[in-house]
């Protein structure tokens, strides 16, 4: 995942964060753990990606709930993602697991769906968002994410 791909991933993560983080409604406990994600509130993706990291991976790879595809010993380069699952795009987000983390919003929201579509196009294969305050219903949108091997939204959304 080259610089333009990393920018697209970071932008999609920023859109996902903004569509599931409600800081104005104090009745909602929004994002219990936003370690790393909180950078999106004060920095642009260009600034976040420009900052060097200790492991050489894009900064978003160290954010809470994110698993990235990373390279193993070379040659040949082996790509690893979540346990037991190889991935295809180095430095891409292959899994988001933010279960029981205080996310809120709607899975039918266009902005939310655009972020999921972009992350899926960039290699995301697993999405776990159960135990949050998400609403809406599952539509054919989710069926179009052909490379999504694991989707767990829990009982918070209805099946249309």
N, C-alpha and C positions, 0 to 999 in steps of 0.2 A: 504494500500500500504506500505509494509515493506521496509526496507533499500535497498534491491536489486531492488525492483520496483521503488523506488524513484531515485535510480541511473540511471535506464533505462529511466525514464521520463526526468531527467535532461540532460542526454546524447542526447536524441531525441530533446529536446528544443535547446541544443547547436548546433546540426546539422541543425535544422530548421533555427536558427539565422544566422549561417554561410552561408547557401544557399540563404538567402534573404537579406543579408547585404553586400553591395558593397562599401567599404570604399575607394577604389582606384579610382573610377570614380567620380570626383567632379561634373560632370554634373547631376548626380543622387543625389537627396536629400534622402539619405538612413536613414531609421528609425528615424522619427521625435521625437518619444518618445521611448527611450530604457531603461527606468527606471527599474532597476533590471537586465535586459538582459545584460547590459554593464558589469556586473560581469564576464560574460563568456569570455570577452576579456583579463582578467588578472588572473582568478582563474579557477581551475579545478572543476568539479562537486563534487568531494570528499571534497574539501575545502568549497565550497558553502553549501553543505548539512551538514557539520560538525559544521557550525556556528549556535548557537542557535537563535531562533526567539522569539519575545515577545508573540506570540500567539501559539507557539508550532507546527505550520504547517511548512512544508518544505519551504525554502526561495523562491522557484519559485512560490509559491502560492500568493506572494505579488508583483509579477512582473506585469508591465503594460500589460493589455489585457488578463491576465490569470484568470480563475475562477476555483477553486479547489473544490472537494468534501470534505465537512467537517462534523464532527459529532455534533449532537445536544445533548440535555440532555439525560443522561442514568440513569437507564434502561428504556425501551430498547433504544439502540443506533439508532438514526434516522440520515440518511445521506442526506445532502442537497447539491444541486448544484446551477445552475442558477435558477432564480425565476420560480416557477412552474414546476421544473424538479428535481426529485429525482435522485440520482446516486448510484452506487453500490460499488465503490472502494475508501475507505477513503484515503485522501491526493493525489488523482489522479487529473490530469488536465481534466476537463469535457468540458471546453470551451476555445477557443482562439478567441479573437475578436480584430483584429489589422487593422480594416478598416481605410483607408485614413491615413496611417502611414509611407509612403515612402518605403515600402518593394519593392525589385526588384529581379527578377530571373525568372525561368521558372517552371511552374507546371508539366512539363514533365521531369524535371531533376531527375535523379535516386536518388541522395542524398536527394533532397527535398522530393521525394515520400517515401524514407525509413524512414525519420523522421515522416512523417504523418502516415505511417503504424504503427510505434512503438507507437506513441501517441494514435492512435485509439485502438491498442491492450491493452493499459493501461487505457482505459476508456473515451477517448475524444469522445464527441457526437456532438459538435457544432464547426464549423470553419467558421469565417467571415474574409475574406481578400479583400473585395471589395475596390475599390478606390486606389489601389496601382499600381505599375509598373510591374505587373506579366505578363508573356507571356506564350504561348503554347496553347494546346488544351485539352479539357476534353476527356479522354479516358476511356476504361473499368476499368482502375485502380480505378477510383473514385466510380464506381458501386460495387466494391468488399469491400468497407468499409461499411458493413451491419449495424453497430451500429451508423453510422453518421446520425443523425436525421436532421441536418441543415447544409447545405453547401452554402455559399454565396461568390462567387469569382467575382461578378459583371460582367461588360461587357468587362473586360480586357482579357479574354481568349475565344477562339473559341470552339465550340462544334464539336467534330470529328464524 
